[in-house]
Amino acid sequence: MGNSHPHGHEHKRKSQDSTASSGGGSNNSSKKDISRSASGTDIHERSTHLLPVEKLAKILVTKSQEEEGVNGVTKRTFVNYLFPRYPLLGEKLFEYFHKNSKSKVSYIGSSPFKQQCDRFLGILNDDTARDTLVRMFSSYDENQETHVMTSEQLKQLLMCDYHISMDHYSGGPQMCVAINKTLKAVIDSCFHGKESLSWQYVSHWLQANCPRLLLPLHRYAVHSLATSWRVLESDGPPMATGLELATPVLEEGNPFDKAKPQQHLLQMSSSWLLAGALPPLYSRPQKAHSPNSSGVGLSSQTFFNKFISAVPSHWILLYDSNEMGLGLNRFLHHVMGYKGPTLILIKIENDTKFCVACPNEWKESHQYWGGEESALFQIFPKFLLLDKGAKMLYLNTTVRGYPQGLRVGRDPRSPVISVNVGFEKLEYHKVPYELKCIEVWGCGDSTSREVQLEIKKWEIKEAERQRNVKLSAADWLDHPDRYLLELAGRPQYNDQQNPT
């Protein structure tokens, strides 16, 4: 114990000496860094950056020096080498980094750039990612002293997200002629005719009505920041990612016939919008594989997998009233027996459209049913979540004494929409409308459709077998059909009679 004091003082003195020698040097070096840095923000800090960020910053600083003579990362370099196909996204992200780094000049120093990249890559919460993107595309209002977003800025944000989703569509790049119509429905519903709103309100509205819509945009930005250095390090062409995003893969050949692009209610842009509004259950995601991830170590691959998006299964058309006839029997025949989740699109007069999301297999019951992922949307003329939750689906055609038809809503006494048993009328908040057409899309995997088709084949074979069964004379005497024929007035005959 007595020997502990001198050692303790010696250790304390050594630490003070080392602090004085290194601390003074640190202060001097900090002052030198400040004097050398044109931005005034490139201050040396002891921080541990991710390897991709370190390499990316070094490459971009080198290219900025070579092309623009600047010791930092410029907007032009950032956009041209990281987001050549989406310059708007690149500009918004650079401006976001630039403002948060508090740079006094037009470029960002190496150290602040790495800090901003680390922060952006560290966003793992969906709500935080959504808030960040909304603020990126909004502008600062000095009068209100906060960020506000106009309808045009929201359209730019959504259009950027849509283009990235469609460019990485699993079936190849796609485009939908109805995209402007789809975006207008979203913007009109959010802004209610106003010119601008606070960014908090816009983000909250997106979270309430389509919480997963902007996630592909965030994932793409993260993917670019984390993987671009591999291509840039080899002086290759601008990065063309193999990232596949969570846009539903609709059944090819039938839904979007080029000769009849407006044939179906579910357009390509509508599927993109609904995929961002519905729970992941309806996309049935499978793990995506990016060709850019080859040669990456195990730890880096684990890091990338947190951000790489998913490839969902096919959405297949089960029922189209325009082709198969509008009626309850037609609906039941094509929908019942499908084991996966389904989407029912309903069009009424005035071109108003609804979407009923059912996470379970459809069944007939005099009670309300359905899982927590059940939802009801109005998708046109305004896009809006009307209701969601468990036990909000109702389909009854056989049980007497209970309402018959299709109903959707958590309040059994006042459903949001109800379709009569003849599938001719629809009531929306008890206001009657004429029912124009119905589509049902299956959102399960291929096995769900195959099982349904096998059940249908078995039912047809069983009906044929019972229709062609031969009865003996003894069986015929006790058969109920014989009694019905006698009531109808058909004369009796036995085996000894030879009817002519």
HELIX and SHEET records of a PDB file:
HELIX    1   1 SER A    4  ARG A   36  1                                  33    
HELIX    2   2 LEU A   51  GLU A   68  1                                  18    
HELIX    3   3 LYS A   75  LEU A   82  1                                   8    
HELIX    4   4 PRO A   87  ASN A  100  1                                  14    
HELIX    5   5 SER A  110  LEU A  121  1                                  12    
HELIX    6   6 ASP A  126  PHE A  137  1                                  12    
HELIX    7   7 SER A  151  ASP A  167  1                                  17    
HELIX    8   8 ILE A  179  PHE A  191  1                                  13    
HELIX    9   9 TRP A  199  ASN A  209  1                                  11    
HELIX   10  10 LEU A  215  GLU A  233  1                                  19    
HELIX   11  11 MET A  268  ALA A  277  1                                  10    
HELIX   12  12 PRO A  280  TYR A  282  5                                   3    
HELIX   13  13 PRO A  291  SER A  293  5                                   3    
HELIX   14  14 LEU A  298  ASN A  305  1                                   8    
HELIX   15  15 SER A  321  MET A  324  1                                   4    
HELIX   16  16 LEU A  328  VAL A  335  1                                   8    
HELIX   17  17 GLU A  349  ASP A  351  5                                   3    
HELIX   18  18 SER A  446  ARG A  467  1                                  22    
HELIX   19  19 ALA A  473  LEU A  477  1                                   5    
HELIX   20  20 PRO A  480  LEU A  487  1                                   8    
SHEET    1   A 3 SER A 139  ASP A 141  0                                        
SHEET    2   A 3 THR A 146  THR A 150 -1                                        
SHEET    3   A 3 SER A 196  SER A 198 -1                                        
SHEET    1   B 7 VAL A 249  LEU A 250  0                                        
SHEET    2   B 7 HIS A 314  ASP A 320  1                                        
SHEET    3   B 7 VAL A 431  GLY A 442 -1                                        
SHEET    4   B 7 THR A 342  ILE A 348 -1                                        
SHEET    5   B 7 LYS A 353  CYS A 358 -1                                        
SHEET    6   B 7 ALA A 375  PHE A 380 -1                                        
SHEET    7   B 7 LEU A 384  LYS A 388 -1                                        
SHEET    1   C 8 VAL A 249  LEU A 250  0                                        
SHEET    2   C 8 HIS A 314  ASP A 320  1                                        
SHEET    3   C 8 VAL A 431  GLY A 442 -1                                        
SHEET    4   C 8 LYS A 425  TYR A 428 -1                                        
SHEET    5   C 8 ILE A 417  VAL A 419 -1                                        
SHEET    6   C 8 GLY A 405  VAL A 408 -1                                        
SHEET    7   C 8 LEU A 393  ASN A 396 -1                                        
SHEET    8   C 8 SER A 365  TRP A 369 -1                                        
SHEET    1   D 2 GLN A 286  LYS A 287  0                                        
SHEET    2   D 2 ALA A 310  VAL A 311 -1                                        
END                                                                             
